[in-house]
Amino acid sequence: MPTVHFIQTNGQTTSLEVAVGKNLMSFCRDYGFTEIVAECGGSALCATCHVYIDETQGTVFSPVNEVESQMLEFVASERKSNSRLSCQLVINDHCDNLKVYFPDSQI
């Protein structure tokens, strides 16, 4: 299983093994990360599961699609080039040592 490093805004890092095929938003909610609100439950309709993926690792996932791009316009924290909705990210074999940064706010 790939190890994913979750970095909170205070710099605290939690490194966890995440099963290949697991949705990143679901994993965060199941683990208890309160930084992920996920009001819509993973339908890409609310933008409250916004994360930043390490800029050097963005290619481990499919590119942002049109729906995700539109929803990223409504994130509470700054949209950056490495912004993603965690509900649209599925862990794969290329995610080992992935760094996921939580934004300051989701709402």
C-alpha positions as CSV (number, residue, x, y, z in Angstrom):
1,M,0.0,0.0,0.0
2,P,1.3,3.5,-0.8
3,T,2.2,5.8,2.1
4,V,0.5,9.1,1.9
5,H,1.7,12.1,4.0
6,F,-1.1,14.4,5.2
7,I,0.2,17.9,6.1
8,Q,-2.0,20.1,8.3
9,T,-1.7,23.9,8.2
10,N,0.4,23.9,11.4
11,G,2.9,21.7,9.7
12,Q,2.0,18.5,11.5
13,T,2.4,15.5,9.2
14,T,0.5,12.2,9.6
15,S,1.8,9.5,7.4
16,L,-0.6,6.6,6.6
17,E,-0.8,3.6,4.3
18,V,-3.8,4.0,1.9
19,A,-5.1,1.1,-0.1
20,V,-4.9,1.3,-3.9
21,G,-8.4,2.1,-5.2
22,K,-9.4,4.1,-2.2
23,N,-10.9,7.5,-2.8
24,L,-8.8,10.1,-1.0
25,M,-11.8,12.0,0.4
26,S,-13.4,8.9,1.8
27,F,-10.1,7.8,3.4
28,C,-9.7,11.2,5.1
29,R,-13.2,11.1,6.5
30,D,-12.9,7.5,7.6
31,Y,-9.6,8.4,9.4
32,G,-11.2,11.4,11.1
33,F,-9.4,14.3,9.4
34,T,-11.7,17.2,10.3
35,E,-10.1,19.3,7.6
36,I,-12.3,17.5,5.0
37,V,-15.9,18.6,5.3
38,A,-17.3,16.8,2.2
39,E,-20.8,18.2,2.5
40,C,-21.9,16.6,-0.8
41,G,-20.5,13.2,0.1
42,G,-18.1,13.0,-2.8
43,S,-20.2,14.1,-5.8
44,A,-18.0,17.1,-6.7
45,L,-20.8,19.4,-5.9
46,C,-19.6,21.4,-2.9
47,A,-15.8,21.9,-3.1
48,T,-15.5,21.3,0.7
49,C,-12.9,18.5,0.2
50,H,-10.3,20.8,-1.4
51,V,-6.7,19.8,-0.9
52,Y,-3.3,20.8,-2.4
53,I,-1.2,18.0,-3.9
54,D,2.6,18.4,-3.8
55,E,3.4,20.4,-6.9
56,T,6.0,17.8,-8.0
57,Q,3.5,14.9,-7.7
58,G,0.4,16.2,-9.6
59,T,0.8,13.8,-12.4
60,V,0.0,10.7,-10.3
61,F,-3.7,11.5,-10.9
62,S,-5.7,12.1,-14.0
63,P,-5.8,15.8,-14.9
64,V,-8.6,18.1,-13.5
65,N,-11.7,17.6,-15.6
66,E,-14.2,20.3,-16.4
67,V,-16.6,19.7,-13.5
68,E,-13.8,19.6,-11.0
69,S,-12.3,22.8,-12.5
70,Q,-15.6,24.6,-12.2
71,M,-16.0,23.5,-8.5
72,L,-12.5,24.6,-7.7
73,E,-13.6,28.2,-8.5
74,F,-15.7,28.0,-5.3
75,V,-13.2,26.8,-2.8
76,A,-12.9,28.7,0.5
77,S,-9.1,28.8,0.5
78,E,-7.0,30.1,-2.4
79,R,-7.2,28.0,-5.5
80,K,-3.7,27.2,-6.7
81,S,-2.3,25.3,-9.6
82,N,-2.0,22.2,-7.4
83,S,-5.6,22.4,-6.0
84,R,-7.7,19.3,-6.3
85,L,-11.0,18.0,-4.9
86,S,-10.1,14.9,-2.9
87,C,-13.3,13.3,-3.9
88,Q,-12.0,13.1,-7.4
89,L,-8.7,11.4,-6.5
90,V,-8.3,7.6,-6.3
91,I,-5.1,6.2,-4.8
92,N,-3.0,4.3,-7.3
93,D,0.4,2.5,-7.3
94,H,2.1,5.8,-8.2
95,C,0.9,7.5,-5.0
96,D,3.7,6.2,-2.7
97,N,5.1,9.1,-0.6
98,L,2.3,11.4,-1.9
99,K,2.1,14.7,0.0
100,V,-1.4,16.1,0.6
101,Y,-1.7,19.5,2.1
102,F,-4.9,20.6,3.8
103,P,-6.0,24.2,3.1
104,D,-6.8,26.8,5.9
105,S,-10.5,26.5,5.5
106,Q,-13.2,24.5,3.6
107,I,-16.2,26.8,4.4
